[in-house]
Amino acid sequence: MTSPLAPRLAAFGLVALVVGLALHNAAMAQLWDLGVRGSALDVVAAWKEALLLVALGLAAWGARDRPVVRIADALAAAYAIVIVLYAIIPQDSLGGEATARGELLALRHHLLPVAAYALGRLLSAWWRERSGFVATVVLAAAGVAVIGLLDLAFVNLQAWRDSGVPGWYREQLDLRYEGLSGLPENWVYNTGDELNPIRRLVSTFLSPLASAYALVVALVYVLSRQFRWWWGLLAVVLYAGLLYTHTRAAFGVLVVGLLVLALAQRRLAPVVYAAVSVAVGALFLVAYPSIGPSTSYTPQELEFLRANAEREPGESSDPFAADESSTESHWRNLRDGLETVRDHPQGYGLGNAGVVAKRTGVEIKAGESTYTELGVDAGVAGLVAFVLWSVALLLALWRREAWVVAAFSAVLLLGLQTDVIGIHWLAVVLWASAGIALGRPRLRPAVEDEIETAVAIASAETAETAESS
C-alpha cells in the first residue's frame, strides 16, 4: 500500500535540492570560515546526496503507478551499469592511478544525473499537472542573478580575498589557485591591462561559469512562454546577470537553445530573441572593459601574472580572436582529451579525469569536457552509453516539453568544453526535468501555450457561471 504523503515529501526534497544546490558553495565556504572544517564539513556537504537518496526512496515507496519503461530508461540503466563496473574493475588492470577516495568521488559524479533522472521519472505523474518545480528553478536562477549583480555593485574583491572562499577551495577541496590570492582566476576578466582587470558575476555558485549556465537554463524556460510582462521582467533580470558573467560559451549556447526551442514550438519569437541576444552579447563583450566593474591586482598577483605571461606568450585577450587564451585552452584540452580516449579506449578507471583527479593528486588524463572525462574514466563504453542516453532523451522529449529539449541541447553542447555533470545544480535540474517531462503524453507544437489559454478561458467561464448562479 502506498503512502499519499511520500510523493509530496519526495517532491519537496527535489525543490529543496534546486534551492540548496544554488546556495551550496557559498554556504560551505561560510561554514569553513566559521571553523567547520575537515571531516565535519565533508559530512555537512553530503546533505545533497543524502537528500537525493531519501527523496528517491520516498518517491519509489509512494508511487501509485510505476512509469512505463522507455528506451531512455533502459539506456540510463545501461550507462549506470557501465559506471558501476568501472568502479569495481581494479585500477592497475586499466592503467589508472586513482585513489579510493577519487573513485568514490567519481562514482558520485557520474551517477548524479542518473539519480536525478530516476527521481524525475518517479515523480512524473505527481507533477504532470503542476508547475511548482519549474517555478522553483526560475526563481532560484533569478535569485542567483540578483545576488550576483548586488555583489558586483557593493562588495569589493578584497572582501572575497579575506573571506573563507580561498581556504575552502584550498584546504577543503584541495583546489589550489595561485593567480588571485586563492580565488579562482576566472573571477576576473583579464583585459591585458594590469591596471584594469574586470570582475565577473560569480554569485552564490562562486563561479561565473556555473552561474551563467544556470541562467541559460532559466532563460530558455522564460522565453518559451507566451509574452507577459512578468516573463519580460524575469528575462531582463536573468539576461543582465548572464551578461555580467562574461561567459561567451553561455552566450553561444543560449542562441542554440533558442533556435532549438523555435523548431520544437514552431514559433518565430525564439528566433527573434536569439538574434537580439547575438547583437546585445557582441556589443557587451566589446564594451565590457569600459563598463564592467573594475578591480585591482595585489603586488603578489601581478608578480604571478607577469611570470605566467612569460611562460605563455602570444595569446590574445581579444574575446573574438581565435587565439584568445581561454578559447585556445578549451580547444587544446578537448583535442588532447579526444586523443587520450582514442589511444586508450578501454579507459583508466574512475577518478582519473577532471576535478576529481586534481583534488586527489593524480595525473589528470583529461579535463573540462564531459565527454572526454567520461571516456577516460569509463572508456568508450561509458562515453557511448551516455551519448546514446542523451540522444534518446532528446528524441523522446521533442513533442513533450519544448523548453527541456532546448535547455538540454544547450547544456549537452556545453559539455564539449565544460564538465556540466560536475555542476550539481545543472545535473539535478536538467535530468530531473527530463524525467518529469518524459511522463507526459506527446503534444502538438505549441500545445503548452494552447492548454494554458484554454485553462484560463475555462476558469473565467466557470467564475462567470458561479457569479450568475
C-alpha positions in Angstrom: 0.0 0.0 0.0 1.5 3.4 -1.0 1.6 6.5 1.2 0.0 9.7 -0.2 2.4 11.7 1.9 5.6 10.0 0.4 5.4 11.7 -3.1 4.7 15.0 -1.5 7.8 14.7 0.6 9.9 13.5 -2.4 8.7 16.5 -4.4 9.6 18.8 -1.6 13.0 17.2 -1.4 13.6 17.9 -5.1 12.5 21.5 -4.7 14.9 21.8 -1.7 17.7 20.4 -3.8 17.1 23.1 -6.5 17.3 25.9 -3.9 20.0 24.3 -1.8 22.4 23.5 -4.6 22.2 27.1 -5.8 23.4 28.2 -2.3 25.7 25.2 -1.6 29.1 26.6 -2.5 28.6 30.0 -0.7 27.3 28.2 2.4 30.2 25.7 2.6 32.7 28.5 2.2 31.0 30.4 5.0 31.0 27.4 7.3 34.7 26.9 6.6 35.3 30.5 7.6 33.3 29.8 10.8 35.6 26.9 11.7 33.6 23.9 10.5 36.3 22.1 8.6 37.7 18.8 7.6 35.6 15.7 8.1 32.9 17.7 9.8 32.4 19.9 6.8 32.5 16.8 4.5 29.6 15.4 6.4 27.6 18.6 6.2 28.4 18.9 2.4 26.9 15.4 1.9 23.4 16.8 2.6 22.7 16.8 -1.1 23.4 13.2 -1.7 21.5 12.2 1.4 18.5 14.3 0.5 18.5 12.9 -3.1 18.6 9.3 -1.8 15.9 9.9 0.7 13.7 11.6 -2.0 14.3 8.6 -4.3 13.3 6.2 -1.6 10.1 8.1 -0.8 9.2 8.5 -4.5 9.6 4.8 -5.1 7.6 3.9 -2.0 4.8 6.4 -2.7 4.5 5.9 -6.4 0.9 4.9 -7.3 1.8 3.7 -10.7 5.2 2.7 -11.9 6.2 4.6 -15.0 6.2 2.8 -18.3 9.8 1.7 -19.2 11.1 3.5 -22.2 14.2 3.3 -24.3 15.7 6.2 -22.5 15.2 4.4 -19.2 17.0 1.3 -20.5 19.9 3.4 -21.7 20.1 5.2 -18.4 20.4 1.8 -16.7 23.0 0.7 -19.2 25.0 3.8 -18.5 24.8 3.3 -14.7 25.8 -0.3 -15.1 28.9 0.6 -17.1 29.9 3.2 -14.4 29.5 0.7 -11.6 31.5 -1.9 -13.4 34.3 0.6 -13.9 34.2 1.4 -10.2 34.7 -2.4 -9.5 37.4 -3.1 -12.0 40.9 -2.8 -10.4 42.7 0.4 -11.4 46.0 -1.3 -12.1 44.4 -3.5 -14.8 43.3 -0.4 -16.7 46.4 1.7 -16.1 44.7 4.2 -13.8 46.2 5.6 -10.6 43.1 7.0 -8.8 42.8 6.7 -5.0 39.9 5.0 -3.3 38.6 8.5 -2.4 38.9 9.5 -6.0 36.9 6.5 -7.2 34.1 7.3 -4.7 34.0 11.0 -5.8 33.9 10.0 -9.5 31.2 7.4 -8.8 29.0 10.1 -7.2 29.9 12.5 -10.1 28.9 10.2 -12.9 25.8 8.7 -11.3 24.3 12.0 -10.1 22.3 12.6 -13.3 21.0 9.1 -13.3 19.7 9.5 -9.7 18.1 12.9 -10.6 16.5 11.4 -13.7 15.2 8.4 -11.8 13.6 10.8 -9.3 12.0 12.8 -12.0 10.6 9.6 -13.6 9.1 8.5 -10.3 7.6 12.0 -9.8 6.4 12.5 -13.4 2.8 11.5 -12.6 2.8 13.7 -9.5 4.0 16.8 -11.4 2.1 16.2 -14.6 -0.4 19.0 -13.8 1.9 21.1 -11.5 4.4 23.8 -12.3 6.0 24.2 -8.9 9.3 22.6 -9.8 9.9 24.8 -12.8 8.9 27.9 -10.8 11.5 27.0 -8.2 14.1 26.6 -10.9 13.4 30.0 -12.4 13.2 31.8 -9.1 16.4 30.2 -7.9 18.2 31.4 -11.0 16.7 34.8 -10.7 18.0 34.9 -7.1 21.5 34.0 -8.4 21.3 36.8 -10.9 20.2 39.4 -8.3 22.7 38.4 -5.6 25.5 38.4 -8.2 24.6 41.9 -9.5 24.4 43.3 -6.0 27.7 41.7 -5.2 29.3 43.4 -8.2 27.8 46.7 -7.2 28.5 46.7 -3.4 31.2 44.1 -2.5 34.9 44.6 -3.5 37.2 41.8 -4.4 39.3 42.2 -1.3 36.3 41.2 0.8 36.3 37.9 -1.1 40.1 37.5 -0.7 39.6 37.9 3.1 36.6 35.5 3.2 36.5 31.8 3.7 36.4 31.1 0.0 40.2 30.7 -0.7 40.6 28.5 2.3 37.6 26.3 1.4 38.9 25.8 -2.1 42.5 25.2 -0.9 42.1 23.2 2.3 38.7 21.5 1.9 38.6 20.8 -1.8 42.3 20.6 -2.5 41.9 23.1 -5.4 44.9 25.5 -5.3 44.5 28.7 -7.2 47.6 30.9 -7.4 46.7 33.9 -9.6 44.1 35.6 -7.5 45.1 35.1 -3.8 43.5 31.7 -3.7 40.3 32.7 -5.6 39.6 31.1 -9.0 41.4 33.1 -11.7 38.2 33.2 -13.8 36.6 35.5 -11.2 38.4 38.3 -13.1 38.4 39.1 -16.8 42.0 39.9 -17.8 41.8 42.8 -20.3 45.5 42.8 -20.9 45.8 46.0 -18.9 47.3 45.4 -15.4 45.5 48.4 -14.1 42.1 47.5 -15.4 41.1 43.9 -14.6 37.3 43.5 -14.7 35.2 41.4 -12.2 32.7 38.8 -13.4 29.5 37.8 -11.7 30.1 34.7 -9.6 27.1 34.9 -7.1 26.4 32.0 -4.7 27.9 29.4 -7.1 31.3 31.2 -6.6 31.8 30.6 -10.3 31.0 32.8 -13.4 30.6 29.6 -15.5 28.2 27.8 -13.2 26.2 31.0 -12.7 26.0 31.6 -16.4 24.8 28.0 -17.3 22.1 28.2 -14.6 20.9 31.4 -16.0 20.8 30.0 -19.6 18.5 27.2 -18.4 16.1 29.6 -16.7 16.1 31.9 -19.7 15.2 29.2 -22.1 12.2 28.4 -20.0 11.1 32.0 -19.6 11.4 32.7 -23.3 9.5 29.6 -24.1 6.3 31.2 -22.6 3.9 33.5 -24.4 4.9 37.0 -23.6 3.6 38.5 -20.4 5.0 41.5 -18.5 6.2 39.3 -15.6 8.1 37.0 -18.0 9.6 40.0 -19.6 10.8 41.3 -16.3 12.3 38.0 -15.3 14.0 37.7 -18.7 15.7 41.1 -18.2 17.0 40.2 -14.8 18.3 36.8 -15.9 19.9 38.2 -19.0 21.5 41.1 -17.2 23.1 38.5 -14.8 24.2 36.4 -17.8 25.9 39.3 -19.5 27.9 40.1 -16.3 29.2 36.6 -16.1 31.1 37.4 -19.3 30.9 33.8 -20.4 31.0 33.6 -24.2 30.1 29.9 -24.3 26.9 30.6 -22.4 26.0 33.4 -24.8 26.6 31.0 -27.7 24.6 28.0 -26.3 21.7 30.3 -25.3 21.4 31.1 -29.0 21.5 27.4 -29.9 18.9 26.7 -27.2 16.6 29.3 -28.5 16.9 28.1 -32.1 16.1 24.5 -30.9 13.1 26.0 -29.0 11.9 27.7 -32.1 11.9 24.4 -34.0 10.3 22.5 -31.2 7.5 25.0 -30.7 7.3 26.1 -34.4 7.4 29.7 -33.2 9.2 32.7 -34.6 9.6 34.6 -31.3 12.6 32.5 -30.1 14.5 33.2 -33.4 14.0 36.9 -32.8 15.2 36.5 -29.2 18.3 34.7 -30.5 19.1 37.4 -33.0 18.7 40.1 -30.3 20.9 38.1 -27.9 23.7 37.8 -30.6 23.7 41.6 -31.1 23.5 42.6 -27.5 26.0 40.0 -26.4 28.6 41.1 -29.0 28.2 44.7 -28.1 28.5 43.9 -24.4 31.7 41.9 -24.9 33.2 44.9 -26.8 32.1 47.4 -24.2 32.9 45.3 -21.1 36.5 46.6 -20.5 35.0 50.1 -20.3 31.7 49.4 -18.4 32.5 46.4 -16.3 33.1 46.6 -12.6 36.9 47.3 -12.4 39.1 45.9 -9.6 42.8 45.8 -9.0 45.5 43.2 -8.5 47.7 42.8 -5.4 51.5 43.0 -5.9 51.8 39.3 -5.4 49.1 38.6 -8.0 50.8 40.9 -10.5 54.1 39.0 -10.0 52.4 35.7 -10.7 50.6 37.0 -13.8 53.7 38.5 -15.3 55.6 35.3 -14.8 52.7 33.3 -16.3 52.6 35.7 -19.3 56.3 35.0 -19.9 55.7 31.2 -19.9 52.7 31.5 -22.4 53.4 34.5 -24.7 51.5 35.4 -27.7 47.9 34.6 -26.5 45.3 37.3 -27.3 42.9 38.9 -24.8 40.5 39.8 -27.7 37.2 38.0 -26.9 36.6 37.5 -30.7 40.1 36.3 -31.5 40.7 32.6 -32.5 43.8 32.5 -30.3 42.2 34.2 -27.2 43.7 32.5 -24.2 40.5 30.9 -22.8 39.3 29.7 -26.2 42.8 28.3 -27.0 42.8 26.5 -23.7 39.4 24.9 -24.2 40.3 23.6 -27.7 43.6 22.3 -26.5 42.0 20.4 -23.6 39.3 18.9 -25.9 41.8 17.9 -28.5 44.2 16.3 -26.0 41.3 14.5 -24.3 40.0 13.1 -27.5 43.4 11.8 -28.4 43.7 10.2 -25.0 40.4 8.4 -25.4 41.4 7.3 -28.9 44.7 5.9 -27.8 43.3 4.3 -24.6 39.7 3.3 -25.5 39.3 0.9 -22.5 39.6 3.9 -20.1 41.7 4.2 -17.0 39.0 3.7 -14.3 37.0 6.2 -12.3 38.8 9.1 -10.7 41.5 9.7 -13.4 39.9 12.8 -15.0 38.9 16.3 -14.3 38.5 18.0 -11.0 38.3 14.6 -9.2 41.8 13.8 -10.3 43.0 17.3 -9.4 41.5 17.1 -5.9 43.1 13.7 -5.2 46.5 14.4 -6.6 46.7 12.0 -9.5 47.6 12.8 -13.1 44.7 14.4 -15.0 44.2 12.3 -18.1 41.6 14.6 -19.5 39.8 17.7 -18.2 37.0 20.1 -18.8 34.9 18.2 -21.4 32.1 16.0 -20.1 32.7 13.6 -22.9 36.5 13.2 -22.7 36.3 12.8 -18.9 33.7 10.0 -19.3 35.9 8.4 -22.0 38.9 8.4 -19.7 37.0 7.2 -16.6 34.7 4.7 -18.1 36.2 4.1 -21.6 34.4 4.3 -24.9 31.6 2.1 -23.4 30.7 4.7 -20.8 31.0 7.6 -23.3 28.8 5.8 -25.9 26.2 4.8 -23.3 26.0 8.4 -22.1 25.7 9.8 -25.6 23.0 7.3 -26.6 21.0 8.0 -23.5 21.2 11.7 -24.2 20.1 11.3 -27.8 17.2 9.0 -26.7 16.1 11.7 -24.2 16.1 14.4 -26.8 14.1 12.3 -29.3 11.6 11.2 -26.6 11.1 14.7 -25.3 10.8 16.5 -28.6 7.0 16.7 -28.6 6.6 16.6 -24.8 8.4 19.6 -23.3 10.0 22.0 -25.7 11.9 24.0 -23.1 13.5 20.9 -21.7 14.7 19.8 -25.1 16.1 23.3 -25.8 17.9 23.6 -22.5 19.1 20.1 -22.6 20.5 20.6 -26.1 22.3 23.7 -25.0 23.9 22.0 -22.0 24.9 18.9 -24.0 26.7 21.3 -26.4 28.4 23.0 -23.4 29.6 19.5 -22.4 32.2 19.7 -25.2 34.2 22.2 -23.2 32.8 22.0 -19.7 32.1 19.3 -17.2 28.4 20.0 -17.0 27.7 17.0 -14.7 30.1 18.4 -12.2 27.8 21.4 -11.8 25.4 19.7 -9.5 22.6 22.2 -9.9 22.6 21.5 -13.7 22.8 17.8 -13.2 19.8 17.7 -10.9 17.6 20.3 -12.6 18.0 19.2 -16.2 18.0 15.4 -15.7 15.1 15.6 -13.2 13.2 17.9 -15.6 13.8 15.3 -18.4 12.5 12.5 -16.2 9.4 14.5 -15.2 8.7 15.6 -18.8 9.1 12.0 -20.1 5.9 11.1 -18.2 3.8 13.5 -20.2 1.9 12.5 -23.3 3.2 13.7 -26.7 1.8 17.1 -27.5 1.3 19.0 -30.7 3.6 22.0 -31.4 2.9 25.0 -29.1 0.2 23.0 -27.3 1.5 24.0 -23.9 0.5 27.6 -24.5 -2.8 26.4 -26.1 -3.5 24.5 -22.9 -2.6 27.4 -20.7 -5.0 29.6 -22.7 -7.8 27.0 -22.6 -7.4 26.6 -18.8 -7.6 30.4 -18.3 -10.7 30.6 -20.5 -12.4 27.7 -18.7 -11.6 29.2 -15.3 -13.0 32.6 -16.4 -16.2 30.9 -17.7 -16.6 28.9 -14.5 -16.2 32.0 -12.4 -18.9 33.8 -14.5 -21.3 30.9 -14.2 -20.8 30.8 -10.5 -21.5 34.5 -10.2 -24.6 34.3 -12.3 -25.9 31.4 -10.2 
